[in-house]
């Protein structure tokens, strides 16, 4: 709704002015009746009284005064001084609109657009917005731009959208300035121009338009089309956050949590997260859930964590769906329910959450919470594996290796190699075994040695054992009793029983210098 201008008269003159206007109104002067209603609405010269305002507006409106008809429509729309009644609002707006009153045309357009008090009709909305826009109403011009942009009520036409956005923006209408900035940023209906985009965003932001402030903050944070400036980012986020812009509150929380451009302040971070979460921001709700789950800045409370996760999960936030699935799966703060956990894993997985896809595949493979289904397990493993989720790449290799669906040594090797190249120890060990034994590939001791060592350095006990044996026997490298003894000792400490016997064999082959070096390196290993 378009706001009415506030009276410029000084408060000291209100009482006398009220009496003068009242005398004229009681004599039936429509303009005075309207003014008297306005004074009752704003408490000018008299105590604020919406019921009296409605009564005087009605007299003037019935006499045909378009401003009074408009204001009476506003009172019905807001439910001030009368019960809220959209049909009456439509009636009075229509009477004013038909007399060419732009603000009434604008509001009538909104009621048709929303279907309030009248059947929803985007074409009628378009008509009334057009009437107001042609008279220069910036809100209507902006709305016309939005309708051309979305193709509601008219064929989609980005160029026409730009025309109307520009007409409103050049009048200083912040929403249109923001929308025009977006079009320059995206190159829709106009040539992509980041300088123009930034200029319009700034104009809207400086008028207090929170989405523009948020957009400007993002650009300063990420160095998009401007030099990165964390202080300016924080400043714009704060201005939007203090207006209640939930995404700005969330991002400000992240900045304080990470100490990015500000002194790290967990309490400030939590405060902003809570504000955003209270407005239904799913990312903030998930964040607060994590804090309660792990006791970060708050008391650890699994039940509260589950509550916050559920709020975000029900909005379709994949991360929260996954976190809730884990709590339900383990019975943390909520009754364990494997079948329900599977459903939350599925919801997150279907949105592309990689860990959820992997865990869902595990459930299908094991038959926990769902009927065992190797085909479904493979399908979900593959979806995650094809997005470079390394644990899933290894599992795909295992399934091809073990022939749960179909045995394919070549496919198994290819997936093991993908996982191994990204540092997966079990995949590295699997490759080493193949090259060591000539399983599906030519025997290649040097390749086996390389992959055993890659896995062994990550603490894989059997790889440490096999690597020690290779150095002991001289397979893939020259015999090296010292190196063999060190790896076998690590394997023995990890619980590989046979490693002790072979470690003694390696020790027996060392000379005095090697034994001294072995003792020193062993001591360093134990100290580490």
C-alpha angles and dihedrals in degrees: 000000000000112000120235116238116260115244114262093210117116116251091243090065096048099091095050092043091049091054092048093049092044092055091053092045092053088054089059100257103155096206090052091048089053092047091049090052089050091051091052091050093052100034093241110164091341138052112279109265120169094187092057089045090055091049094053094041088053092054092052093041092051088052087058102256105153096206090055091047089053094048092046087053089053091052091052092045093051096036093236114156090349135050111278106267119170093186091059089045089054091048095054095038089052092053091050093041092054088057089056098257102159098203090053091048089052094049092044088053090055093051091052090046092052098035093237114156090349138051110280108261120168091188092058089044089053091049095053094042088052092051092052093041093055087056090055101259103158095203091055091045090053091048091051088053090052092049093051089047094051097035093237111153091351137049109278109266119168093187092057089046089056091050093056096039089053094050091053095039092053088057088057097256103159099206091053091047089054093047091048089050090053092052092051089047093051098035093235113154090347136053113277107263118168092186092057091043091053092046093054093043089053093049091053093042093052088056090056099259101158099204089053091048089051092049092049091049091052090053093051091045094051099032090241110167089335135064109274110259117173093190093056090045091054091047094053093042089052094050090052094040092054088057089056099260100161099204090051090050090051094048091046087053090053091050093052090043092054098035090235108168091338136067106276108258118176093186092054090046092051091047093055092043089053092051092051093043090051088059091052099261102163096205091054092047090052090048093053089047090056091050092053092045093055100027094244108166090335136061112282106255120163093189092056090044090054090048093054093043090052092053091055094037092056087056088057096255103160098205091054091046089055094046091048090049090055093052092046090046093054098033093240110162089339136059112279111251116168093188093053090046089056090054093052090046088051094051092051093042093053088057091055100262101159099205090048090052090051095047092046089053089051090054093051090047094049098034092232110152092351138051111280108260120169093187092056090044091053091046092055094042089052093050090055094039093053088057089055097258096160099205089053091050089056092048092050087053090051093050092051089044096050095039097231087156105001130347113236117162093186093054090044091053092047094053093043088053093052091052094041093052088057093052104265104157097204091050090049090052091048091053091047091053091051094051091042094053100028090242107170090334134062112277108263117173094185091055089045091051091050095051094041089054092046090055094039092057087058091055100262101159099204090047089052089051095048091044090053090051091051092053089045094053097033097242113156091356140036113284110274116179094184095053090042092053093049094052093042090051090054090049091050091051088052090056105264099144099199091054093078093059094049091044088058090051090052091048090052090058095052123100122225095271092050092048091052090049090047091054092049094048091044090054090050090051092051092047091050 
